[in-house]
Amino acid sequence: MKTDHIFYRIFKDLPQTFFELWSESPEQTNHYRFDSVELKQTAFRIDGVFLPNNPDRPIYFTEVQFQKDPSIYLRLFSEIFTYLRENQPDLRWRATIIFKSRSIEPNARQRESVQPLLDSDLVRCIYLNELEVSDTTPLGIKIIQLIVVKKKQFLERAKELIEQVQQQFTEESARLQLLNLLETIVVAKLPQMSRQELEDMFGVDDLKKTRFAQELIAEGKIEGKIEGITEGKLQTVPRLVAKGFSVEEIADILQLDVEQVRPTIIDLN
């Protein structure tokens, strides 16, 4: 699972989640915009930064870590101080490191040189597998915690969140934005899920509008431009079949006649 991309989307779509992780008011989002910043001298880019509208407020840097990296703290702090040097040396700052679990954090010897910073109020380490979730937990934190839920609990938790989003967000664009995010996590966590299983989770109407379905349609259009409209679309048929779509549904998605699609499915059998 490409966790950096998923967390970027979570903080972009639900920025209040970041401040809730800090146990701060979600209204803090009114004073910030989430973005990535480039370090000119190094050509590196920090992908998770909350930039304040008012320079009197601190800038928040965030790093997501799902694998062991003994130099994670050194790299993050060097990037922070490079950014400060290139921009405003007196800028207030905070940093958040989100670990999958405490077990992948650098050991005491590896973090000795930065321990004073880690012990300060400037830095907060969050361990996803230790997040406690209840009925009153904010939606964004529930979605973050879903990333590390064990597979035997994953489907139940995912379904609960999908239902919560569908009930809580009646405005379609906001609902689909969050369903797209949940779909990304579900497909990444369980890549072998069939179309029928996805349909059961998201519902027929919402599933057809999610990024998953739209990407399949776009793929057919792109291949159509390269190889001819019909031929290109037919290249998408095996993937749709593998996801459990019927010949009629495939024809509808690709905007082809059933008789144009049927021979390709017969060949697959």
Secondary structure, DSSP 8 states (H G I E B T S, - for coil): --HHHHHHHHHHH-THHHHHHTT--GGGGGGEEEEEEEETTTTEEEEEEEEESSTTS-EEEEEEE-S--TTHHHHHHHHHHHHHHHS-TT--EEEEEEES-GGGS--TTTTGGGHHHHTSTTEEEEEGGG----TTS-HHHHHHHHTTS-HHHHHHHHHHHHHHHHHH--SHHHHHHHHHHHHHHHHHH-TT--HHHHHHHH-HHHHHHSHHHHHHHHHHHHHHHHH-HHHHHHTTHHHHHHTT--HHHHHHHHT--HHHHHHHHHHH-
